[in-house]
C-alpha cells in the first residue's frame, strides 16, 4: 500500500504561486495601461516617466477624462526606438 502525505501549507503556496504567474501573464496581455502600470512596465517612477517620456509630444498617450492611458504595444515600440537612439547617442559622447 502506498501512503501519500501532503503539507497543506506547501500545497497552498504552490497553488498561489501558480495563480500569480497566470495573473502576471494576463496583465501582459492588457491593451491599455494606466500610469501606475506604465511605471511598473518601465520600472520607473512617475516623475521620471514625465521627465523622460511625457515631455516628448510623440510619446503615445491618450487622455480619457482626467486619466492618462497608454497603448501597451505603441509604448513598447516607442521605448525600443528610444533605447536604440540613446545607446547610439551615448556611443558618440
C-alpha positions in Angstrom: 0.0 0.0 0.0 1.2 3.5 -0.9 0.8 6.3 1.6 0.9 9.9 0.5 1.3 12.7 2.9 0.6 16.3 1.9 1.5 19.5 3.6 -1.5 21.8 3.2 0.6 25.0 3.6 3.1 23.8 0.9 0.2 23.0 -1.5 -1.4 26.4 -0.8 1.9 28.1 -1.6 2.3 26.2 -4.9 -1.3 27.0 -5.8 -0.9 30.7 -5.0 2.4 30.9 -6.9 0.8 29.4 -10.0 -2.2 31.8 -9.7 0.2 34.8 -9.5 2.1 33.6 -12.6 -1.1 33.4 -14.6 -2.2 36.8 -13.3 1.2 38.3 -14.4 0.9 36.7 -17.8 -2.7 38.0 -18.2 -1.5 41.5 -17.2 1.0 41.5 -20.0 -1.9 40.9 -22.5 -3.8 44.1 -21.4 -4.0 46.6 -24.2 -4.2 49.8 -22.3 -2.1 50.8 -19.3 -2.8 53.4 -16.7 0.0 55.5 -15.2 0.8 53.0 -12.4 1.0 50.1 -14.9 3.2 52.2 -17.2 5.6 52.9 -14.3 5.7 49.2 -13.4 6.3 48.2 -17.0 9.2 50.7 -17.3 10.5 50.2 -13.8 10.5 54.0 -13.4 8.8 56.5 -11.0 6.1 58.7 -12.3 8.2 61.9 -12.2 10.9 60.1 -14.2 8.3 58.9 -16.8 7.0 62.5 -17.0 10.5 63.9 -17.5 11.8 61.4 -20.0 8.7 60.4 -22.0 5.7 62.6 -21.4 7.8 65.7 -22.2 8.0 64.3 -25.8 4.8 65.1 -27.8 5.4 61.9 -29.8 5.1 59.6 -26.8 1.9 57.5 -27.3 -0.8 58.5 -24.8 -4.4 59.3 -24.6 -6.4 61.3 -22.1 -9.7 59.6 -21.0 -11.4 62.1 -18.8 -8.8 63.1 -16.2 -6.8 59.9 -16.6 -3.8 59.1 -18.9 -3.9 55.8 -20.6 -1.2 54.3 -22.8 -1.4 51.7 -25.5 1.0 48.9 -24.5 2.2 48.0 -28.0 2.8 51.6 -29.0 4.7 52.3 -25.8 6.8 49.2 -26.4 7.7 50.3 -29.9 8.4 53.9 -28.7 10.6 52.7 -25.8 12.5 50.2 -28.1 13.2 53.1 -30.6 14.1 55.5 -27.8 16.5 52.9 -26.2 18.3 52.3 -29.5 18.7 56.1 -30.2 20.0 56.7 -26.7 22.6 53.9 -27.0 23.8 55.3 -30.3 24.0 58.8 -28.9 25.9 57.5 -25.8 28.5 55.9 -28.2 29.3 59.2 -29.7 29.7 61.1 -26.4 
